[in-house]
Amino acid sequence: MNNGDITGIITVRTSSTRLPSKCLLPFGDETLITHVVNRAKSYGIEPIICTSTDPSDDVLENIAKECKIRFFRGSLNNKLKRWFDCAKHFNLRTFHTIDADDPFFDGHEVIESMRVLKEQTCDMVAPTKSSSAGGATVGYSLTTKIIGRALQNIPKDTDTEMMWYFLEKVPDIKILTLNDNYPNTPQVRLTLDYEEDYWMLASLVNILGNNATRSQINTFFFRNPDFSKINYFRNQEWKKAQLDKKT
């Protein structure tokens, strides 16, 4: 498929609680959010910053303008509605979700996920198992239509942070899980929620650079297994927090 057909909606807000304004933290030669924007561009994926209408996110609108990319501002808590309104605003039938918390996402997996979505006529392609376990290589490929269906019975101010919980309830939804591309993937946590995550990720980008591929990252962790101990202990807490949000 033509990479130009792929839109990556970058989900980002500054109102994070565990690590405030983490998207604005220094990250190698850039800030975290500009790194994510440029990483998407490097794979031929068109980035759209998708943030909230809260005044605290004015800075993200300004960054989008500085980066000369499109942006959308919508619901603060209802992430599904924000995505849906963004997709409708830009007339998108399909898109991929790029979480600004996942700075070393793999653009090749994003492209493969979108290919599967279109060729298998799915409603949703879920991340690989290793990505969902903390590897953070790829997000969700979605149709705008399925999000609209999920929103039909959800009050507009619902907190839909755990969006998959709501989507899985849609009758007859067709979901596939993306196959893992990397055999023997090291157990690492490459998503940003806690201070220890930032220590590890900031150290990694200083060692390997902003353009490090996932193959290079995997090789690094195989050669330096103790490096993952900086933040991997946080994974259980992170998984529990996800489940708590769902209930």
LUMVEX-661514 format. One record per residue (C-alpha): residue number from 0; residue in three letters; x, y, z. Coordinates in steps of 0.25 Angstrom, whole numbers. Example, Ala and Ser with C-alpha at 12.3 -4.5 7.8 and 13.67 -1.06 7.14 Angstrom:
2
i,aa,X,Y,Z
0,ala,49,-18,31
1,ser,55,-4,29
This chain:
247
i,aa,X,Y,Z
0,met,0,0,0
1,asn,4,14,-2
2,asn,9,20,11
3,gly,3,33,7
4,asp,-10,27,10
5,ile,-7,25,24
6,thr,-11,35,35
7,gly,-5,34,49
8,ile,-14,41,59
9,ile,-4,45,70
10,thr,-12,44,83
11,val,-6,54,93
12,arg,-10,63,105
13,thr,-1,71,115
14,ser,-10,68,127
15,ser,-4,55,130
16,thr,-4,52,145
17,arg,8,43,148
18,leu,18,51,140
19,pro,12,64,137
20,ser,14,70,123
21,lys,23,58,119
22,cys,21,61,104
23,leu,29,73,105
24,leu,41,67,112
25,pro,54,67,105
26,phe,57,55,97
27,gly,70,54,89
28,asp,71,65,80
29,glu,56,69,81
30,thr,44,69,91
31,leu,37,56,92
32,ile,25,61,84
33,thr,33,67,72
34,his,41,54,73
35,val,28,46,71
36,val,24,55,59
37,asn,37,54,52
38,arg,38,39,54
39,ala,24,37,47
40,lys,28,46,36
41,ser,41,38,34
42,tyr,33,25,31
43,gly,24,33,21
44,ile,12,34,31
45,glu,4,47,32
46,pro,4,51,46
47,ile,-8,59,52
48,ile,-7,64,66
49,cys,-20,60,73
50,thr,-22,67,87
51,ser,-32,73,95
52,thr,-39,87,96
53,asp,-34,89,110
54,pro,-25,102,111
55,ser,-14,94,116
56,asp,-12,88,102
57,asp,-11,101,95
58,val,4,98,94
59,leu,1,86,86
60,glu,-7,94,76
61,asn,5,103,75
62,ile,15,92,73
63,ala,6,86,62
64,lys,7,99,55
65,glu,22,100,56
66,cys,23,86,51
67,lys,14,90,39
68,ile,5,78,42
69,arg,-10,77,44
70,phe,-16,77,58
71,phe,-30,75,64
72,arg,-35,78,78
73,gly,-47,71,84
74,ser,-52,64,97
75,leu,-43,64,109
76,asn,-47,50,114
77,asn,-54,43,103
78,lys,-43,39,95
79,leu,-52,31,85
80,lys,-60,43,82
81,arg,-48,52,80
82,trp,-43,42,70
83,phe,-56,41,63
84,asp,-58,56,62
85,cys,-44,57,57
86,ala,-46,46,47
87,lys,-59,53,42
88,his,-53,67,42
89,phe,-42,62,32
90,asn,-51,52,25
91,leu,-43,40,29
92,arg,-49,26,27
93,thr,-37,19,34
94,phe,-25,23,42
95,his,-15,18,52
96,thr,-14,22,66
97,ile,0,27,70
98,asp,2,29,85
99,ala,11,40,89
100,asp,15,31,101
101,asp,22,21,91
102,pro,34,29,85
103,phe,40,17,79
104,phe,28,12,71
105,asp,32,4,59
106,gly,26,10,46
107,his,28,-3,38
108,glu,18,-9,48
109,val,9,3,47
110,ile,9,1,31
111,glu,7,-14,33
112,ser,-5,-12,42
113,met,-12,-3,33
114,arg,-10,-12,21
115,val,-16,-23,29
116,leu,-28,-14,33
117,lys,-31,-11,18
118,glu,-28,-24,12
119,gln,-35,-33,22
120,thr,-47,-23,23
121,cys,-46,-22,38
122,asp,-52,-12,48
123,met,-39,-12,57
124,val,-25,-18,56
125,ala,-20,-18,71
126,pro,-5,-17,74
127,thr,4,-29,75
128,lys,4,-36,88
129,ser,19,-32,91
130,ser,14,-17,88
131,ser,3,-18,98
132,ala,12,-24,108
133,gly,20,-11,109
134,gly,28,-12,96
135,ala,20,-1,90
136,thr,24,-4,76
137,val,10,-1,69
138,gly,-4,4,72
139,tyr,-18,1,67
140,ser,-22,2,53
141,leu,-37,6,52
142,thr,-48,10,43
143,thr,-56,23,47
144,lys,-69,15,45
145,ile,-66,5,56
146,ile,-63,17,66
147,gly,-76,23,62
148,arg,-83,10,66
149,ala,-76,9,79
150,leu,-80,23,83
151,gln,-95,21,80
152,asn,-98,16,95
153,ile,-87,24,102
154,pro,-90,37,109
155,lys,-81,48,102
156,asp,-73,51,115
157,thr,-69,37,118
158,asp,-55,34,120
159,thr,-51,25,109
160,glu,-36,24,112
161,met,-37,9,111
162,met,-43,10,97
163,trp,-42,-5,94
164,tyr,-52,-8,105
165,phe,-63,0,98
166,leu,-59,-5,84
167,glu,-60,-20,88
168,lys,-74,-18,92
169,val,-79,-14,78
170,pro,-87,-25,73
171,asp,-81,-33,61
172,ile,-68,-25,62
173,lys,-57,-31,53
174,ile,-43,-31,61
175,leu,-30,-36,57
176,thr,-17,-36,65
177,leu,-5,-32,58
178,asn,6,-43,57
179,asp,19,-41,64
180,asn,30,-37,54
181,tyr,42,-39,64
182,pro,45,-53,69
183,asn,51,-54,83
184,thr,47,-40,86
185,pro,54,-36,99
186,gln,45,-33,111
187,val,46,-17,112
188,arg,36,-6,115
189,leu,37,5,105
190,thr,25,13,108
191,leu,25,26,117
192,asp,17,27,129
193,tyr,26,28,141
194,glu,39,36,144
195,glu,47,23,143
196,asp,41,21,129
197,tyr,47,35,125
198,trp,61,32,131
199,met,62,19,123
200,leu,56,25,110
201,ala,64,37,111
202,ser,77,29,113
203,leu,73,20,101
204,val,71,32,91
205,asn,84,38,96
206,ile,91,25,93
207,leu,84,21,80
208,gly,79,34,75
209,asn,65,38,71
210,asn,65,30,58
211,ala,68,17,65
212,thr,60,5,58
213,arg,54,-6,67
214,ser,64,-16,62
215,gln,75,-7,67
216,ile,67,-5,80
217,asn,65,-20,82
218,thr,80,-23,79
219,phe,84,-13,90
220,phe,75,-19,100
221,phe,80,-33,97
222,arg,94,-28,99
223,asn,91,-20,111
224,pro,80,-28,118
225,asp,81,-20,132
226,phe,78,-7,125
227,ser,63,-11,125
228,lys,63,-12,140
229,ile,63,3,141
230,asn,48,3,139
231,tyr,42,-11,136
232,phe,38,-13,150
233,arg,27,-2,147
234,asn,20,-11,137
235,gln,11,-19,147
236,glu,7,-5,153
237,trp,4,0,139
238,lys,-4,-12,135
239,lys,-12,-11,148
240,ala,-15,3,146
241,gln,-21,0,132
242,leu,-30,-11,138
243,asp,-34,-1,149
244,lys,-38,9,138
245,lys,-46,-1,131
246,thr,-55,-4,143
